[in-house]
Amino acid sequence: MGTKTRMVLVPVLAGVLVVGCSAAGAASPTPVPTPVPTPVGTSKNITVTMPPVEMTDGEGDEVVTGVVTDPNQTVMETSTTVDDHTQVRDGVVVATHTANDVRATGRLKVAFSIDWYTKAGPFWADATLTTDKGTWAGTCSGAATVKGAFGPFTCWLTGSGAYAGWTYFQASTPGGSTATTEGIIYQGAIPTP
């Protein structure tokens, strides 16, 4: 796998400095050039840019951000009309998940089902994220907002291999053929309500 470069941005600090200098009656601040994120992958002629984040050390509890790219539906779903909705079952999509933590960078497999109503419906899935040192597996749920597209969803994944005893919570926001992800990795079990 090639080397990926990511930048750490400090726009909040820059904004505080500008406001602080203006409030003190100082001269206009010198403009600061805006860093440009580095592309980290492509999918179907679309360049995907990783949000500017700090890489983690891949150890301990961490806040994890990432991007899902290169989705490929490997198993087509079945559809059955029942009363006022369509039941979609047994579809499988695989994709690449690249994150600011090596423990969450790997191949993602999602086996999904959806109940379509007029314009939207609930979505649920079994998900597996396989990395170089272990696997995360668990369930996801969320929304499907238009036929053929997932809306926002969350996953609770339990680690095995090097990640045994750890949990990875992930919230995903799809957008076209990619999705951005945010979550946490922590030592411990998935909470029960």
C-alpha positions in Angstrom: 0.0 0.0 0.0 1.4 3.4 -0.9 2.2 6.2 1.5 -0.6 8.6 2.3 0.0 12.2 3.4 -2.5 14.0 5.5 -2.3 17.5 7.0 -3.4 18.9 10.3 -5.3 22.2 10.0 -5.8 24.7 12.7 -8.6 27.0 11.3 -10.0 27.6 14.8 -6.7 28.9 16.1 -6.3 31.1 13.1 -9.8 32.5 13.6 -9.1 33.2 17.3 -5.9 35.1 16.3 -7.7 37.2 13.7 -10.5 38.1 16.1 -8.1 38.8 18.9 -6.0 41.1 16.8 -9.0 43.0 15.4 -10.5 43.4 18.9 -7.2 44.9 20.2 -7.2 47.5 17.4 -4.1 46.0 15.7 -3.5 46.4 12.0 -5.2 44.0 9.6 -3.8 40.5 9.9 -1.6 39.1 7.2 -3.7 36.6 5.2 -2.8 33.0 5.9 -2.8 30.6 2.9 -5.4 27.9 3.2 -3.9 24.4 3.1 -5.3 22.1 0.4 -6.2 18.5 1.4 -4.2 15.8 -0.4 -6.2 13.3 -2.6 -6.0 9.8 -1.2 -7.9 7.7 -3.7 -10.1 7.6 -6.7 -13.3 5.9 -7.7 -14.8 6.0 -11.2 -12.9 9.1 -12.2 -13.9 10.9 -9.0 -11.1 12.2 -6.8 -11.8 11.6 -3.2 -10.1 13.9 -0.7 -9.5 12.8 2.9 -10.7 15.5 5.3 -7.7 17.2 7.0 -7.1 15.2 10.2 -4.3 14.2 12.4 -3.1 10.6 12.1 -3.4 8.6 15.3 -0.7 6.5 16.7 -2.9 3.4 16.3 -2.9 2.6 20.0 -5.3 3.2 22.8 -8.6 5.0 22.6 -8.9 7.3 19.6 -11.2 9.5 17.6 -11.3 8.0 14.1 -12.3 9.8 10.8 -12.1 8.3 7.4 -13.6 7.8 3.9 -15.2 4.8 2.2 -14.3 4.5 -1.5 -14.5 2.1 -4.4 -17.8 0.4 -3.5 -18.6 -2.7 -5.5 -21.9 -4.6 -5.1 -20.8 -8.2 -5.2 -24.2 -9.8 -4.5 -27.3 -8.3 -5.9 -30.2 -8.0 -3.5 -33.7 -9.5 -3.9 -36.8 -7.3 -3.9 -40.3 -8.3 -2.9 -43.4 -6.1 -2.6 -45.3 -6.5 0.6 -48.4 -4.4 1.3 -47.2 -0.7 1.1 -43.4 -1.2 0.8 -40.7 -3.2 -1.0 -38.5 -5.5 1.0 -34.9 -5.5 -0.2 -32.8 -8.3 1.2 -29.4 -9.9 1.0 -27.4 -7.3 -1.0 -23.6 -7.2 -0.4 -21.3 -4.3 -1.0 -17.5 -4.3 -0.5 -15.4 -1.1 -0.4 -12.1 0.3 0.8 -12.1 2.2 4.2 -9.2 4.6 4.7 -8.9 6.2 8.1 -6.6 8.3 10.3 -6.0 5.1 12.4 -4.4 2.0 10.9 -6.7 -0.2 12.9 -9.7 1.1 10.9 -8.0 1.0 7.4 -8.9 -2.0 5.3 -11.6 -3.8 3.3 -15.2 -3.2 4.4 -18.0 -5.7 3.6 -21.6 -4.8 4.2 -24.5 -7.3 3.8 -27.6 -5.1 3.8 -31.4 -5.1 3.9 -33.9 -2.2 3.4 -37.6 -1.7 3.7 -38.6 0.9 1.0 -41.7 2.9 1.6 -42.6 5.8 -0.8 -39.4 7.8 -0.6 -37.3 6.3 2.2 -37.0 3.4 4.6 -35.0 1.8 7.4 -31.7 0.1 6.5 -29.8 -2.5 8.5 -26.7 -4.6 7.9 -24.0 -6.9 9.1 -20.6 -5.3 8.6 -17.0 -6.6 8.6 -13.9 -4.4 8.4 -10.8 -6.5 7.7 -7.4 -4.9 8.3 -3.8 -6.1 8.4 -3.9 -7.1 12.1 -7.5 -7.9 12.9 -11.2 -7.7 12.1 -14.1 -5.6 13.2 -17.5 -7.1 12.9 -21.0 -6.1 14.0 -24.2 -4.5 12.9 -25.3 -1.2 11.3 -28.6 0.6 11.0 -29.8 3.8 9.5 -31.8 5.3 6.7 -32.1 4.7 3.0 -33.3 8.1 1.6 -33.9 7.4 -2.1 -34.2 4.2 -4.0 -30.7 2.9 -4.6 -28.9 5.1 -2.0 -28.0 4.8 1.7 -28.7 7.7 4.0 -26.8 8.3 7.3 -26.1 5.2 9.4 -24.1 4.0 12.4 -22.2 0.7 13.1 -21.1 -0.9 16.3 -18.2 -3.3 15.6 -16.4 -5.7 17.9 -12.7 -6.4 17.4 -11.0 -9.7 17.0 -7.4 -10.7 16.4 -5.2 -7.8 17.6 -8.4 -5.8 18.4 -9.9 -8.4 20.7 -11.5 -6.6 23.6 -11.9 -3.3 21.7 -15.0 -1.7 20.1 -15.2 0.6 17.0 -18.2 2.8 16.7 -18.7 4.4 13.3 -21.2 7.0 12.0 -21.2 7.2 8.2 -22.6 9.9 5.9 -22.8 8.6 2.3 -22.4 11.0 -0.7 -22.6 9.5 -4.2 -20.0 6.7 -4.5 -18.2 7.6 -1.3 -19.0 8.1 2.4 -17.3 10.0 5.2 -17.0 8.3 8.6 -16.4 9.5 12.1 -16.2 7.4 15.2 -14.2 6.1 18.1 -12.1 3.1 19.0 -12.1 2.2 22.7 -11.2 -0.7 24.9 -14.4 -2.3 26.2 -17.7 -3.8 25.1 -20.5 -2.3 23.1 -22.9 -0.5 25.5 -26.3 -1.9 26.1 -29.2 0.5 26.6 
